[in-house]
Amino acid sequence: MWRGGCTAPSSSRCSAVPETTTLDVKAALADYYTKYYRDTLGIPGWRDLVNVRLDDKAYEGQRLAALERAVGPIRGKRLLNVGCGTGGFNVLAEQAGADVWGLDESAAAVTITRARMRHGERALHAVAETLPFPGASFDLVYCYAAIEHVEDARRSLREMVRVMRPDARLYLHTNNRWSCFEGHYKVFWLPWLPAALARLYLAARGRPTAYLATLRPLSRRQCLGLLEAAGGRILRDYDPGYGRPVGGPLWPLVRAYYRLFRISPYIEFMAGRREARA
């Protein structure tokens, strides 16, 4: 029986991270998210966002509650968090009684996660396209606000389905590419803009633009098509609603656009393997 650890080839970028027993977690979190919100994204209110991350129990607790409403109690379940970031969700999932693994392509994030988790060795530096686990390893695969960052969503979803046990569940959340809110930069967005104009739009708002090239948002149709091609099937859809009003005085037009084209700013669903029982 598989007990954990990294089993993938070196091309997966699955690697060891520095020893974390003496890491000042609060300082590391502050540094990580200051660089992200202030330097990478140029968000004016970056300090408030950093403070949320320094005390993320409420924020991550909402995500855990939504997961348990969908799949039931996670106690005793083997859970993989794909794109675990700095590990706040992993910590709460461990406290809820799950056996939790996480992976992220950011070595800095994994270092923090390892210091925060009870079983820090289960946080791995790896990518979603080549998950470093045997097939049928997990009862739950959790991917929240991560699929839009991967280089190959098709391979990533195929890997997530591969590591699911026959009756396992995949819970996925991501921004809809047709949303009028860009959830990373936290700005009103025109989703049909070509990449060059999108960069000009951000620059006109005084924002750094390099991070935009790392984002590959999917439409609902694309996401579900890739899931089906990977051998998965949607079991339940969740509608998080329209989210915060965006665009100031343009919000009534944005809301009308969502209603007219039946667009939700977010994609959120629970899925299973195609051959599994409902």
ROKOL-728299 format. One record per atom (N, C-alpha, C): residue in three letters; x, y, z. Coordinates in pm, whole numbers, plus 50000, padded with zeros to 5 digits. Example, Ala and Ser with C-alpha at 12.3 -4.5 7.8 and 13.67 -1.06 7.14 Angstrom:
BEGIN
ALA513194943150780
ALA512304955050780
ALA513204967050780
SER512854977550708
SER513674989450714
SER512905000350787
% end
This chain:
BEGIN
MET500854988050000
MET500005000050000
MET500885012450000
TRP500495022249917
TRP501275034649909
TRP501125042850035
ARG502215047650092
ARG502175055150217
ARG502475069950199
GLY502895073950082
GLY503205088050061
GLY504595089550006
GLY504935101849975
GLY506255104549920
GLY506185107249773
CYS507305110949716
CYS507395115049577
CYS507795103249491
THR506955099849394
THR507225088249311
THR507425091749165
ALA507285104549129
ALA507345108348988
ALA508775110848945
PRO509035110648812
PRO510365113748763
PRO510715128248786
SER511995131448770
SER512455144948799
SER511805155448712
SER511285151748596
SER510655161548509
SER509395167348570
SER508865160848673
SER507655165948738
SER507965178048827
ARG509215181048846
ARG509655191348939
ARG509235188149082
CYS509045175549109
CYS508805171249247
CYS510155170849317
SER510325178749419
SER511645179549480
SER511545182749627
ALA512615180549694
ALA512685183949836
ALA512735198949852
VAL512275203649969
VAL512365217850002
VAL513205219150127
PRO513715231050156
PRO514595232650272
PRO513915228750403
GLU514715224750499
GLU514215221550633
GLU513455233550689
THR512275231050748
THR511405242150788
THR511175242950938
THR511885235151017
THR511585234651160
THR511825248051228
THR512685256551176
THR512965269351241
THR512345281151165
LEU511475278551070
LEU510895289250990
LEU509945297751074
ASP510085310851065
ASP509135320251124
ASP507975321351025
VAL506905313851050
VAL505815312650953
VAL505155326050927
LYS504885333751030
LYS504205346551011
LYS505035355950925
ALA506335356550951
ALA507215365050871
ALA507295360050727
ALA507335346850711
ALA507405341150577
ALA506135344050499
LEU504975342750565
LEU503705346050500
LEU503645360750461
ALA504075369450551
ALA504055383850522
ALA504935387050402
ASP506115381050397
ASP507025383550286
ASP506455378150155
TYR505915365850161
TYR505385359450040
TYR504245367549980
TYR503285371450065
TYR502105378350012
TYR502335393149986
THR503305399250053
THR503675412950016
THR504255413149875
LYS505125403749846
LYS505675402949711
LYS504585400349608
TYR503615392049644
TYR502555388349550
TYR501595400049527
TYR500995405149634
TYR499965415349618
TYR500525429149583
ARG501645432749643
ARG502205446049618
ARG503065446349493
ASP504025437149483
ASP505015437949377
ASP504535431549246
THR503945419749256
THR503535412649134
THR502255418149075
LEU501275421249161
LEU499965425549112
LEU499725440549126
GLY500485447249211
GLY500345461749226
GLY498995466049280
ILE498415458249372
ILE497105461449426
ILE497225472549530
PRO496475483449514
PRO496595494749609
PRO496355490749754
GLY495365482249779
GLY495055478249917
GLY495765465449958
TRP496995463949917
TRP497705451149938
TRP497885447750086
ARG498015457850171
ARG498225454950314
ARG497035447550374
ASP495825451450336
ASP494645444650389
ASP494615429950344
LEU495015427550221
LEU495015413850170
LEU496085405350240
VAL497235411350268
VAL498275404250342
VAL497775400650481
ASN497075409950545
ASN496565407150679
ASN495575395550680
VAL494755394550576
VAL493845383150565
VAL494635370150560
ARG495725370150486
ARG496535358150473
ARG497315354750600
LEU497615364750679
LEU498335362250804
LEU497435355350907
ASP496135357350895
ASP495185350650983
ASP494095344850893
ASP494425333750828
ASP493565328650720
ASP492585317750765
LYS492425316050895
LYS491545305350942
LYS490115307450896
ALA489595319850903
ALA488215322450861
ALA488075320650710
TYR489025326050636
TYR489005325150490
TYR489055310650443
GLU489995303050495
GLU490115289050455
GLU488995280550515
GLY488485284750629
GLY487385277450691
GLY486125277650605
GLN485895288750537
GLN484745289450446
GLN484895279450332
ARG486105278150281
ARG486345268550174
ARG486155254250222
LEU486655251250342
LEU486495237850396
LEU485015234750421
ALA484265244550472
ALA482845242350497
ALA482105239450366
ALA482465246650259
ALA481835244150130
ALA482155230050079
LEU483395225750099
LEU483775212250057
LEU482965201750134
GLU482845203450265
GLU482125193450345
GLU480625193750318
ARG480085205150280
ARG478675205450237
ARG478495197150110
ALA479515197050027
ALA479435189849899
ALA479665174849915
VAL480645170949995
VAL481065156849999
VAL480825150250133
GLY480385157850232
GLY480225152250366
GLY481515153750445
PRO481535148750569
PRO482725150050653
PRO483945143850585
ILE485075150550599
ILE486295145750534
ILE487165137550629
ARG486735135750752
ARG487505127850849
ARG487785113850793
GLY489035109950797
GLY489425096850749
GLY489655095850600
LYS489405106650527
LYS489585106550382
LYS491025110250346
ARG491505104550236
ARG492805108550181
ARG492545119650079
LEU493085131350109
LEU492765143350032
LEU494035148949969
LEU493975152249841
LEU495065158849770
LEU494625172849732
ASN495375182749775
ASN495125196749740
ASN496095200649628
VAL495565202249508
VAL496385205649391
VAL496455220849381
GLY497645226249403
GLY497815240749410
GLY497545245449551
CYS498285239749647
CYS497985241949789
CYS498435255549840
GLY499235262949761
GLY499685275949808
GLY500455274849937
THR500155283750031
THR500895284150157
THR500285275550267
GLY499295267350232
GLY498905256450321
GLY497815258950423
GLY497165270450420
GLY496125272950519
GLY494995262850514
PHE494565259350394
PHE493505249350380
PHE493975235650429
ASN495205232050397
ASN495725219150440
ASN495705217750592
VAL496065228450661
VAL496095228150807
VAL494705225150862
LEU493685232250812
LEU492325230150861
LEU491795216350823
ALA492145211650703
ALA491715198250662
ALA492345187550751
GLU493605189450789
GLU494225180150884
GLU493475180351018
GLN493155192351064
GLN492445193451192
GLN491065187151185
ALA490485186851065
ALA489165180651046
ALA489265165551036
GLY490475160051040
GLY490655145651044
GLY491005138950914
ALA491275146750809
ALA491655140850681
ALA493155137950679
ASP493535128250597
ASP494955125950566
ASP495255134350443
VAL496045144850461
VAL496145155350361
VAL497525155750296
TRP497525156450164
TRP498715159350086
TRP498475172150008
GLY499525179149974
GLY499385191149892
GLY500585192649802
LEU500375199449691
LEU501515202349603
LEU501315216149541
ASP502435222249510
ASP502415235349446
ASP503705236849368
GLU503655244649258
GLU504865246549179
GLU505755257349237
SER505285264649339
SER506095274649405
SER506845268349522
ALA508165268049513
ALA508965262349621
ALA508805270349750
ALA508675283749736
ALA508515292049855
ALA507205288849926
ALA506135286749850
ALA504845283349910
ALA504915269749978
VAL505575260149916
VAL505685246849974
VAL506485247150104
THR507525255050108
THR508315256350230
THR507425260950346
ILE506565270750321
ILE505665275650425
ILE504645264950463
THR504095258250362
THR503105247750389
THR503695236750475
ARG504915232750445
ARG505545221950522
ARG505715226050669
ALA506005238950692
ALA506185243550829
ALA504855244350904
ARG503755245850831
ARG502455247550895
ARG501735234250920
MET501935224550834
MET501205211950844
MET501755203050954
ARG500865194851010
ARG501305184951107
ARG502195174551040
HIS501825170750918
HIS502645161650838
HIS503245169550721
GLY504235177650754
GLY504815186450655
GLY505465179350539
GLU505885166950560
GLU506525159550452
GLU505545156350339
ARG504265158550363
ARG503265155850260
ARG503005167850170
ALA503725178650188
ALA503665190150098
ALA504815189050000
LEU504505188449872
LEU505495185549769
LEU505605196949668
HIS506825198949623
HIS507085208549514
HIS506935201049382
ALA505805203049315
ALA505495195349194
ALA504475203049112
VAL504165197848994
VAL503205204348905
VAL502025195148880
ALA500905201148845
ALA499665193548827
ALA499715184548705
GLU500525188048607
GLU500575180048485
GLU501215166348506
THR501995164748613
THR502625151948643
THR502545149648793
LEU501415145048840
LEU501235143148984
LEU502095131649033
PRO502855133849139
PRO503815123649186
PRO503195113249277
PHE502105107049231
PHE501405097049310
PHE500945085649219
PRO500845073749274
PRO500275062649197
PRO498795065249165
GLY498275057949067
GLY496855058949036
GLY495995054449151
ALA494765059849155
ALA493775055849256
ALA494285057449398
SER494895068949429
SER495495071249560
SER494615079049656
PHE493615086449605
PHE492915096049691
PHE491405094649684
ASP490775098049798
ASP489315098649807
ASP488795112249760
LEU489595122649779
LEU489205136149742
LEU490375143049673
VAL490085149549562
VAL491065158149497
VAL490455172149496
TYR491185181649551
TYR490695195349570
TYR491565204749489
CYS490935212549403
CYS491685221749317
CYS490955235149316
TYR491405244349397
TYR490705257049417
TYR491575268549366
ALA491065275549264
ALA491775287049207
ALA493195283349165
ALA493325271749101
ALA494645267149058
ALA494695262948912
ILE493605257748857
ILE493645252348721
ILE493945263348619
GLU493625275948651
GLU493915286848558
GLU495395290348553
HIS496185284448642
HIS497625287348646
HIS498465276648576
VAL497905265248549
VAL498725254448493
VAL499005256948346
GLU500095251148299
GLU500445252648158
GLU499575244148067
ASP499115232748117
ASP498345223448035
ASP497175218248118
ALA496015224648101
ALA494845220648179
ALA494365206748143
ARG494525202648017
ARG494095189447974
ARG494875178648049
ARG496195179748051
ARG497015170048122
ARG496745170448272
SER496545182448325
SER496335183848469
SER495055176948513
LEU493965178848439
LEU492715172248475
LEU492825157048456
ARG493545152848353
ARG493745138548333
ARG494475132448453
GLU495475139648504
GLU496215134848620
GLU495345134548746
MET494505144748762
MET493635144848880
MET492685133048879
VAL492115129948763
VAL491215118448753
VAL491995105448774
ARG493225104848724
ARG494035092748738
ARG494275089048883
VAL494515099148969
VAL494855095949108
VAL493615094249196
MET492435095849139
MET491195093849213
MET490845079049224
ARG490435074749342
ARG489895061349358
ARG488545060349286
PRO488045048349264
PRO486825046949183
PRO485655055649229
ASP485445056849360
ASP484335064949411
ASP484795078349467
ALA485975082749426
ALA486525095449475
ALA485765107249415
ARG485995118849472
ARG485385131149424
ARG486465141549396
LEU486215149149290
LEU487035160749255
LEU486195173149280
TYR486745182549358
TYR486075195349381
TYR486945206149319
LEU486385213449222
LEU487175223249148
LEU486465236649145
HIS487245247149164
HIS486765260949154
HIS487775268849073
THR487275277148982
THR488155285748903
THR487385297748850
ASN488085308348815
ASN487445319748750
ASN486985315848610
ASN485805320548571
ASN485325318848435
ASN486035328848343
ARG486515324348229
ARG487215333348138
ARG486305344548088
TRP484985342948098
TRP484045353248052
TRP483585362248165
SER484235361348280
SER483905369948393
SER484365384248368
CYS483615393648425
CYS484005407848418
CYS484775412148541
PHE485305402548614
PHE486175405548728
PHE487395396748719
GLU488575402948721
GLU489815395248721
GLU490205393148867
GLY490095380748912
GLY490195377849054
GLY491585378649114
HIS492625378749032
HIS493975380049083
HIS494355394749099
TYR494175402348991
TYR494435416748997
TYR493335424249072
LYS492165417749085
LYS491015423549155
LYS490575436749090
VAL490325435848960
VAL489895447548883
VAL488725443748792
PHE487935453848755
PHE486925452148651
PHE487635447748524
TRP487015438248452
TRP487705431848341
TRP486815431248218
LEU487455432448102
LEU486785430747973
LEU487285417747913
PRO486565406747931
PRO487105393447903
PRO487395390647756
TRP486845398547667
TRP487065396147524
TRP488275403547469
LEU488985410947555
LEU490145418547507
LEU491265409247461
PRO491885411847347
PRO493105404547309
PRO494205407147412
ALA495165398147420
ALA496205398947522
ALA496945412347520
ALA497265417347402
ALA497995429947393
ALA497195441547452
LEU495895441947423
LEU495055452547477
LEU494825450747626
ALA494765438147671
ALA494615435647815
ALA495825440947891
ARG497015439147833
ARG498225444547898
ARG498175459847902
LEU497745466047793
LEU497635480547790
LEU496615485547893
TYR495525478247906
TYR494495481848003
TYR495055481548145
LEU495785470948179
LEU496395470248312
LEU497425481248332
ALA498245483448231
ALA499275493748242
ALA498645507548263
ALA497515509948196
ALA496825522748212
ALA496295524548353
ARG496075513448422
ARG495635514048561
ARG496805514048658
GLY498025514948603
GLY499215515348686
GLY499615501948744
ARG499215490948678
ARG499495477548730
ARG500595470748651
PRO501425462648718
PRO502375454148646
PRO501605444348557
THR502175440848445
THR501445432448349
THR502025418448331
ALA503215415748383
ALA503875403048353
ALA503065391048400
TYR502395392248514
TYR501665380848572
TYR500515376348482
LEU500025385448400
LEU498915382148311
LEU499255370448220
ALA500505369348181
ALA500925358648091
ALA500865344948157
THR500765344348290
THR500705331448360
THR499275326548378
LEU498295334648340
LEU496895331248362
LEU496285325648234
ARG495635314248246
ARG494975307648132
ARG493575303548173
PRO492685313348194
PRO491345310048241
PRO490555302148137
LEU489685293648186
LEU488855285048102
LEU487395289748107
SER486685287348000
SER485235288848005
SER484635276348067
ARG483395277248104
ARG482725265348160
ARG482715253948058
ARG482415257247932
ARG482375246947829
ARG483735240347813
GLN484795248247812
GLN486145242647800
GLN486465233647918
CYS486155238348038
CYS486505230848159
CYS485785217448162
LEU484505217448133
LEU483755204948137
LEU484145195748023
GLY484505201447907
GLY484995193247797
GLY486285186247832
LEU487195193347898
LEU488465187347939
LEU488245176748047
LEU487305179348136
LEU486985169548240
LEU486475156648177
GLU485565157748082
GLU485015145848017
GLU486095138247942
ALA486975145647871
ALA488065139247797
ALA489035132147892
ALA489115136948016
ALA490015130948116
ALA489415118548180
GLY488155115648150
GLY487515104148211
GLY486685107548332
GLY486385120448350
GLY485565124648462
GLY484165128448417
ARG483295130348514
ARG481935134848483
ARG481455143648597
ILE480755154048561
ILE480255163148663
ILE479095156748737
LEU479095157948869
LEU478025152348952
LEU477115163149007
ARG477695174649035
ARG476895185649088
ARG477565198949057
ASP476735208449017
ASP477195222048989
ASP476905230749109
TYR477775240349136
TYR477545249949242
TYR477615263949183
ASP476685272249222
ASP476635285949171
ASP476995295549284
PRO478235300649284
PRO478625310049390
PRO477975323749376
GLY477155325549271
GLY476535338549250
GLY477425347849170
TYR477005360349160
TYR477725370149079
TYR478945376049150
GLY479085373149279
GLY480215378849350
GLY480005393749375
ARG481095400549399
ARG481005414749430
ARG480575422749308
PRO479775433349326
PRO479465442149213
PRO480755448349159
VAL480905448349027
VAL482115453648966
VAL481735463848859
GLY482685472648829
GLY482465482448723
GLY481795495148768
GLY481595496748899
GLY480965509048948
GLY479595511248884
PRO479405522448816
PRO478105525248753
PRO477765515648640
LEU478745507648595
LEU478495497948488
LEU477935484748541
TRP477835483448674
TRP477395470748730
TRP476035466048675
PRO475035474748658
PRO473775469748600
PRO473965463648462
LEU474865469248382
LEU475155463548250
LEU475885450248262
VAL476825449448357
VAL477555436948378
VAL476585425948421
ARG475685429348513
ARG474705419548561
ARG473775415148447
ALA473385424548364
ALA472535421148249
ALA473275411948152
TYR474575414548132
TYR475405405948047
TYR475465391748103
TYR475665390448235
TYR475695377248298
TYR474355370048277
ARG473275377248298
ARG471965371048287
ARG471645367348142
LEU471945376148051
LEU471605373847911
LEU472325361647855
PHE473605360447889
PHE474405349447835
PHE474565337747934
ARG473835338548046
ARG473855327848147
ARG475285324648192
ILE475965335248230
ILE477355334148272
ILE477455335948423
SER478165327048487
SER478575329048625
SER480035333148624
PRO480425342848704
PRO481835346948706
PRO482785335748749
TYR482235325448812
TYR483055314548864
TYR482515301048815
ILE483405291548804
ILE483065277748773
ILE483365269448898
GLU482375262248946
GLU482575254349067
GLU481725241849057
PHE482345230249074
PHE481585217849061
PHE482255206549137
MET481475195949157
MET481995183349211
MET481885173049099
ALA482925164949083
ALA482965155048976
ALA483425141649029
GLY483145131248952
GLY483625117948983
GLY484225111648859
ARG484725099648875
ARG485185092048759
ARG483985087348681
ARG484145086448549
ARG483005083448465
ARG482415069648495
GLU483265060148531
GLU482755046548553
GLU482265044348695
ALA482405054548782
ALA482045052848923
ALA480545054048944
ARG480085049349061
ARG478685050849098
ARG478405065449132
ALA477195069849102
ALA476795083649133
ALA476625085349284
% end
